[in-house]
Amino acid sequence: MKVYIIGAGPGDPGLITVKGAELVARCPVVLYTGSLVPVEVVARARPDATVLDSSGMTLDEIMAILSAARDAGHDVARVHTGDPAVFGSTAEQMRRMAALGIAYEIIPGVSSFTAAAAVLGRELTLPELCQTVILTRAEGRTPMPLKEKLPDLAQHQATLALFLSITLLDEVVRDLMPSYGADCPAAVVHKATWPDQVIVTGTLSDIVEKVREAKIRATAMVLVGRVLTASDFAESRLYAADFSHGYRRAQHVGEGT
Ligand SMILES: C[S@@+](CC[C@H](N)C(=O)[O-])C[C@H]1O[C@@H](n2cnc3c(N)ncnc32)[C@H](O)[C@@H]1O
């Protein structure tokens, strides 16, 4: 018996991995976070499967279901939104499973920050402009560790992907403005890859107003950084004709086509 912690992807049911979809279709118990995982993902469950939405459950209630499945010898598809490795609240479940001797395996998924980049049609790292992406959140009811305050992270001017922060956008902009500048591009993607996806783009100076007008108050990825609009970045060395690597020899003048 095993619990498979599966990343369902950001919304589009086609964005779960093949392995994740096969496990959802095979496991006799499917426990999914119904707040963000669309029902189409768990509609793949076999007809006799027990399919439960964990969005209204406590950790103790979730663990009771996993323990009962273990006692019955039933595999569980534990389906989480995006990728389980970021802001997934999966670590606490894994810690309890380890203590209870319940085996588990993680099946990764497409995170909402990469889905947001995809629907914006952008790459989050660009040669010589930005080679770092910071995945973080604004400080709300969950306190931030002392060394991870947004104004401090902002000093790097790396591409920022902010989860769970849309209701704190005012504060986010206030914290970022001194380092990134008012003209720094910002984008908010609400429900990336869902049928009711909304994209708002602007700069730190106008994004708050634009998001207010769009009435986005939940399930949004906030991306900030020059990569969002840059067009004068350097080309990567990977495809440069004069660059050799393990898969290709550099071409010289007069060589090749
Ligand atoms: C509990 S976290 C889960 C993140 C998830 N593990 C992931 O990899 O995307 C929920 C937050 O992720 C972001 N999120 C999840 N799905 C999203 C989507 N389809 N579009 C935009 N943001 C999304 C929002 O910031 C939301 O508040």
The ligand as an SDF file (V2000), in Angstrom:
LIG
                    3D

 27 29  0  0  0  0  0  0  0  0999 V2000
   -1.8700   26.5890   -1.6280 C   0  0  0  0  0  0  0  0  0  0  0  0
   -0.9880   27.3610   -2.9160 S   0  0  0  0  0  0  0  0  0  0  0  0
   -0.6740   25.9780   -3.9420 C   0  0  0  0  0  0  0  0  0  0  0  0
    0.4090   26.1850   -4.9570 C   0  0  0  0  0  0  0  0  0  0  0  0
    0.6520   24.9740   -5.8030 C   0  0  0  0  0  0  0  0  0  0  0  0
    1.3300   23.9580   -5.0460 N   0  0  0  0  0  0  0  0  0  0  0  0
    1.4090   25.2700   -7.0890 C   0  0  0  0  0  0  0  0  0  0  0  0
    2.4620   24.6690   -7.3410 O   0  0  0  0  0  0  0  0  0  0  0  0
    0.9380   26.0780   -7.8670 O   0  0  0  0  0  0  0  0  0  0  0  0
   -2.2680   28.2130   -3.7220 C   0  0  0  0  0  0  0  0  0  0  0  0
   -1.7630   29.4530   -4.4410 C   0  0  0  0  0  0  0  0  0  0  0  0
   -1.1190   29.0650   -5.6430 O   0  0  0  0  0  0  0  0  0  0  0  0
   -1.4320   29.9670   -6.6650 C   0  0  0  0  0  0  0  0  0  0  0  0
   -2.2210   29.2540   -7.6810 N   0  0  0  0  0  0  0  0  0  0  0  0
   -2.6200   27.9800   -7.6640 C   0  0  0  0  0  0  0  0  0  0  0  0
   -3.2440   27.6570   -8.8160 N   0  0  0  0  0  0  0  0  0  0  0  0
   -3.2310   28.7690   -9.5790 C   0  0  0  0  0  0  0  0  0  0  0  0
   -3.6760   29.0830  -10.8860 C   0  0  0  0  0  0  0  0  0  0  0  0
   -4.2670   28.1640  -11.6610 N   0  0  0  0  0  0  0  0  0  0  0  0
   -3.4660   30.3250  -11.3570 N   0  0  0  0  0  0  0  0  0  0  0  0
   -2.8480   31.2590  -10.6120 C   0  0  0  0  0  0  0  0  0  0  0  0
   -2.3870   31.0200   -9.3760 N   0  0  0  0  0  0  0  0  0  0  0  0
   -2.5790   29.7970   -8.8660 C   0  0  0  0  0  0  0  0  0  0  0  0
   -2.2000   31.1150   -6.0430 C   0  0  0  0  0  0  0  0  0  0  0  0
   -1.2750   32.0680   -5.6000 O   0  0  0  0  0  0  0  0  0  0  0  0
   -2.8480   30.4060   -4.8730 C   0  0  0  0  0  0  0  0  0  0  0  0
   -3.1710   31.3370   -3.8630 O   0  0  0  0  0  0  0  0  0  0  0  0
  1  2  1  0
  2  3  1  0
  2 10  1  0
  3  4  1  0
  4  5  1  0
  5  6  1  0
  5  7  1  0
  7  8  2  0
  7  9  1  0
 10 11  1  0
 11 12  1  0
 11 26  1  0
 12 13  1  0
 13 14  1  0
 13 24  1  0
 14 15  1  0
 14 23  1  0
 15 16  2  0
 16 17  1  0
 17 18  1  0
 17 23  2  0
 18 19  1  0
 18 20  2  0
 20 21  1  0
 21 22  2  0
 22 23  1  0
 24 25  1  0
 24 26  1  0
 26 27  1  0
M  CHG  2   2   1   9  -1
M  END
$$$$
